[in-house]
Amino acid sequence: MDSVSENSRYKLLGFDNSKSLAVIMIVSTGKVIKIKLNDLMKSDVVDNLNRAELKSVYRKFYSGGAALTAYEINDRQEKSWMTYVALNLLLFALYIFTNVAATKLVYIEWLDIVVTPGVFIYPLTFLIVDMLNEFYGLRLARKAIFFAFASNALITVLLSTTSFLPGLSGWKLDEPYSEVMTHVSSVLVASSISFIFSEYVNSYLLNKIKQLTSSRFLFLRVFLSTFFAVIIDSFIFCFIAFYGAMTNAEILNIVYVQIAIKMCFAVFNILPAYGARSLFKRYVVNV
């Protein structure tokens, strides 16, 4: 394999010099294991490493652990986990913004459609989850999804609590605030349910397609995983958030418009996915 080929089964994360161990990630599950260099050289794991990783393994093995490589665990770990944290925070920020912005319905007259402001931003959360799957595996991607879900649930509880606090007599914004917070809370509940289902489907399909295609065709797994996820997300979110406040026909119109817009973003997400993977390999894992 050449230095830019993608690992289909195993990936070298670094070396634990204190114990002469290689740190290996199983790509399909995200599980991290440690193998003695001597045992690694005799296993079939090395057959799945790319050229840059193989050079580092041989250099580390024949130098008795003294040689420095691009895969030193302390250096690589810091950059890798800082990237993971940054992606988590970005996922959380986009998720909360789209939820709060969903309380405002926008009518686009020239298209004669009604949408929420978040519909143009929310598809980026699927891209972030795809990147987390690609770089860190299914297990850590799902941890990020759960973190965003738990944070959203906490914000829902806190905002709902503020509506019951006594307001200042004569303050003109007290009643509008309570109305907005009531709607925001219902939107947050709807988004929490739709988010956890759609993102889990997205991450599962991305990982499964990656296994079936031996880590090839990034565009295919990004599009297909997002395709099914946005359909699930739009139906669950709209019917929970707007049921009772709008007719079923009106809700379905919003659902169809959201799916159409999100599908466009699913196509546009492909190029950023390739760009993000290239940057990650160049600046984070140094392959």
C-alpha positions in Angstrom: 0.0 0.0 0.0 1.2 3.5 -0.7 1.4 6.3 1.9 -1.9 7.8 0.9 -3.9 4.6 0.9 -6.6 4.2 3.5 -6.4 1.6 6.2 -9.3 -0.7 6.0 -8.8 -2.7 9.2 -6.1 -1.4 11.4 -4.5 2.0 12.0 -1.3 2.9 13.9 -1.9 5.5 16.5 1.5 5.7 18.2 4.0 4.0 20.4 4.2 3.5 24.2 7.9 3.8 24.6 7.9 2.8 28.3 6.7 -0.7 27.4 7.8 -1.0 23.8 4.2 -1.2 22.7 2.5 -0.2 19.5 -0.9 1.4 19.9 -3.3 0.2 17.2 -6.9 1.1 16.5 -9.4 -1.4 14.9 -11.0 0.8 12.3 -14.4 -0.9 12.2 -15.1 -0.5 15.9 -12.7 2.3 17.1 -11.3 -0.1 19.8 -7.7 0.7 20.7 -5.3 -2.1 21.5 -1.7 -2.3 22.5 0.7 -4.9 21.0 4.3 -5.6 21.7 6.5 -4.6 18.7 7.9 -8.1 18.5 4.4 -9.6 18.3 3.3 -6.9 15.9 6.0 -7.8 13.4 4.8 -11.4 13.4 1.0 -10.6 13.1 -1.2 -9.9 10.1 -1.8 -6.4 11.4 1.3 -5.1 9.6 -0.2 -6.3 6.3 -2.9 -3.6 6.6 -0.7 -0.7 7.6 0.2 1.9 5.0 3.8 2.6 3.9 4.4 5.5 6.4 3.1 3.4 9.3 5.2 0.4 8.3 8.4 2.6 8.1 7.7 3.8 11.6 7.1 0.3 12.9 10.4 -1.0 11.5 12.3 2.0 12.6 11.0 1.7 16.1 11.6 -2.0 16.2 15.1 -2.1 14.9 16.2 0.9 17.0 15.0 -0.8 20.2 12.5 2.0 20.7 15.0 4.8 20.7 14.1 6.3 17.3 11.6 9.1 17.1 8.8 8.8 14.6 5.7 10.8 13.6 3.7 8.3 15.7 5.1 9.1 19.1 2.0 8.6 21.3 2.4 11.7 23.5 2.7 14.1 20.5 0.0 12.4 18.4 -2.4 11.9 21.3 -2.5 15.6 22.1 -3.3 16.7 18.6 -5.8 13.9 18.0 -7.7 14.5 21.2 -7.7 18.3 20.8 -9.3 17.7 17.3 -11.8 15.3 18.8 -12.8 17.9 21.5 -13.0 20.7 18.9 -15.3 18.5 16.7 -17.5 17.8 19.8 -17.8 21.4 20.7 -18.6 22.3 17.1 -21.3 19.6 17.0 -22.8 20.9 20.2 -22.8 24.6 19.1 -24.4 23.8 15.8 -27.0 21.5 17.4 -28.0 24.1 20.1 -28.2 26.9 17.5 -30.5 25.0 15.2 -32.7 24.0 18.1 -33.2 27.6 19.4 -33.5 29.0 15.9 -36.2 26.5 15.2 -38.7 28.5 17.2 -38.8 31.0 14.3 -40.6 30.0 11.1 -39.3 31.7 8.0 -41.5 32.2 4.9 -39.6 32.4 1.7 -42.0 34.1 -0.6 -40.4 33.4 -4.0 -40.3 29.7 -3.3 -43.6 29.7 -1.3 -42.1 27.5 1.4 -41.9 27.7 5.2 -38.6 26.6 6.9 -36.8 27.1 10.1 -33.4 28.9 10.1 -31.6 25.8 11.4 -32.5 23.8 8.3 -29.6 25.4 6.5 -27.1 24.7 9.3 -28.3 21.4 10.8 -27.0 19.2 7.9 -23.5 20.2 9.0 -24.0 18.1 12.1 -24.2 15.0 9.9 -20.9 16.0 8.3 -19.3 16.3 11.7 -20.5 12.9 12.8 -19.3 11.5 9.6 -15.8 13.0 10.3 -15.9 11.6 13.8 -16.7 8.2 12.4 -14.0 8.5 9.8 -11.2 9.6 12.2 -12.1 8.0 15.5 -14.4 5.0 14.7 -18.0 4.2 15.6 -17.6 4.0 19.4 -16.1 7.5 19.9 -18.5 9.0 17.3 -21.4 7.7 19.4 -19.9 9.1 22.5 -19.9 12.5 20.9 -23.6 12.0 19.9 -24.5 11.1 23.4 -22.6 14.1 24.8 -24.5 16.5 22.5 -27.8 14.7 23.4 -27.1 14.9 27.2 -26.1 18.6 26.9 -29.2 19.4 25.1 -31.3 17.6 27.7 -29.7 19.6 30.5 -30.4 22.9 28.6 -34.0 21.8 28.1 -34.4 21.2 31.9 -32.7 24.5 32.8 -34.8 26.6 30.3 -38.0 24.9 31.4 -37.2 25.8 35.0 -36.7 29.5 34.2 -40.3 29.7 33.1 -41.5 29.0 36.6 -39.4 31.6 38.3 -41.3 34.7 39.5 -40.9 37.6 37.0 -40.6 41.3 37.7 -44.0 43.0 38.0 -44.6 45.3 35.0 -41.8 43.9 32.9 -43.2 43.8 29.4 -41.0 40.9 28.3 -42.0 38.5 31.0 -45.0 37.0 29.2 -43.3 36.8 25.7 -40.3 35.2 27.4 -42.5 32.5 28.9 -44.2 31.8 25.6 -40.9 31.6 23.8 -39.3 29.4 26.4 -42.3 27.0 26.3 -41.9 26.7 22.6 -38.1 26.4 22.8 -38.5 23.6 25.4 -40.9 21.7 23.1 -38.5 22.1 20.2 -35.5 21.0 22.3 -37.4 17.8 23.3 -38.4 17.1 19.7 -34.8 17.7 18.5 -33.3 15.5 21.2 -35.4 12.6 20.1 -34.9 13.1 16.4 -31.2 13.8 16.9 -30.4 10.7 18.9 -32.3 8.5 16.4 -31.0 10.1 13.2 -27.4 10.5 14.2 -27.2 6.9 15.5 -28.6 5.7 12.1 -26.1 8.0 10.3 -23.1 6.7 12.3 -24.2 3.1 12.0 -24.8 3.2 8.2 -21.5 5.1 7.6 -19.6 2.5 9.5 -21.4 -0.4 7.9 -20.9 1.0 4.4 -17.2 1.6 5.2 -16.8 -2.1 6.1 -18.7 -3.3 3.0 -16.6 -1.1 0.7 -13.3 -1.8 2.4 -13.0 1.9 3.3 -13.3 3.0 -0.3 -15.8 5.4 -1.8 -16.0 8.0 0.9 -18.6 10.0 -1.2 -20.9 7.0 -1.2 -21.0 6.4 2.5 -21.3 10.1 3.3 -24.2 10.6 1.0 -26.1 7.4 1.7 -25.8 7.6 5.5 -26.9 11.3 5.4 -29.8 10.4 3.0 -31.5 8.1 5.4 -30.7 10.1 8.5 -32.2 13.4 7.3 -35.5 11.6 6.4 -35.8 10.1 9.9 -34.7 13.4 11.5 -37.2 15.6 9.6 -40.2 13.4 10.2 -39.6 12.9 13.9 -38.7 16.5 14.6 -41.5 18.2 12.7 -44.3 16.0 14.0 -43.2 16.3 17.6 -42.4 20.0 17.5 -45.4 21.2 15.5 -48.1 18.6 16.2 -51.3 20.3 17.4 -50.0 23.8 16.5 -50.3 23.1 12.7 -52.3 20.8 10.5 -50.8 17.5 9.4 -50.7 18.8 5.8 -48.8 21.9 6.9 -46.3 19.8 8.9 -45.8 17.4 5.9 -45.0 20.4 3.7 -42.3 21.5 6.1 -41.0 18.0 6.3 -40.7 17.7 2.5 -39.0 21.1 2.2 -36.5 20.2 5.0 -35.7 16.9 3.3 -35.1 18.6 0.0 -32.8 21.2 1.5 -30.9 18.7 3.6 -30.4 16.5 0.6 -28.7 19.3 -1.2 -26.4 19.7 1.7 -25.8 16.0 1.7 -24.3 16.3 -1.7 -22.3 19.5 -0.8 -21.0 17.7 2.3 -19.0 15.3 0.2 -16.3 17.8 -0.8 -15.7 19.1 2.8 -15.5 15.4 3.9 -12.6 14.8 1.5 -11.0 18.0 2.5 -11.3 17.3 6.2 -9.9 13.8 5.8 -6.9 15.2 3.9 -6.2 17.8 6.6 -6.6 15.3 9.4 -4.1 12.9 7.8 -1.7 15.7 7.1 -1.7 17.7 10.3 -3.0 15.3 13.0 -1.7 11.8 12.2 1.1 12.9 9.9 0.8 10.1 7.4 
